[in-house]
Amino acid sequence: MLDMLLQTLSRQSVASLHRLGRVLQPLFRVAYRRRIVAANLAYAFPDADTATLAERFYDAFAETYMETIRSLSIDAAELGERVTFQGAQDLNRGNALLLLAHHGNLVWALTALAGEIEAPISVVYKSPHIDTMHKLLLRIARRFGIQAVSLGEVRRQLLKSRQQNRVWALVADQRPGRHRRHAELCGRRTAFHAGPERMARALNRPVYYLSCQRTAPGRYRCVVERIAEPPYRSEPDVVERYAAKLQADIDRAPEYWLWSHERWRQR
């Protein structure tokens, strides 16, 4: 039933879905992790009007949520018109590690990139807590020819595809598990996944960052920049450079980062 509803909704225009998102925004604001959002914003912006920031976050969340649903039906031509790239040609040959964040529209950035470059893409993901969202994202990945690899399958898939010129994409801004590095984010010492540095060293490949910047309703400009490259004789500082790029995106448009992660929860 839910799958049918999402598929039906996905056939609506982006403008229609945005209107629906504005209607649903108060529901998201009440039902979706409002205490976590408020705590994160207060922690990151102690001197700001965090109530206004939270309102803007839920506006952006509703908008991008509706755009994600549209991904079930949107065609490559429309997606290519809505998401443009600068620097993506550097990924055409593959053999690269691409770091992304939950900023802007992560789903559109990845799916549009799959149609923009020649190399195949494998994205490493951590399963969302909401099963419906997990299934939705896997359906979208398959639709655009992206290989979705769970954290537990990374090593096996790396060995299996080591002769292929793939772009390995990691969404690296979530709270990490045991293996971590620290860098400053929003003025706070923040734990990040150590995986990007470990993969960069193991693969001996350059590392890129993709910034997804909203330019208008339903339109984004993605900038791909190299942030590290081999030889990695010492610590490549990938995490610090990644955190600096993410900070720049947050400074530019704080409402478009996913503040609903328990990012600074104390153990």
Buried (B, 14 or more C-beta within 10 A) or exposed (E): EEEEEBEEBBEBEBEEBBEBBEEBBEEBBEEBBBEBBBBBBBBBBEEEEBEEBBBBBBBBBBBBBBBBBBBBBBEEEBBEEBBBBEBBEEBEEBBBBBBBBBBBBBBBBBBBBBEBBEBBBBBBBBBEEEEEEBBBBBBBBEBBEBBBBEBEEBEEBBEEBEEEEBBBBBBBBBBBEEEBBBBEBBEEEBBBBBBBBEBBBEBEBBBBBBBBBBEEEBBBBBBBBBBBBEEBEEEBBBBBBBBBBBBEBBEEBBBBBBBBBEBBEEE
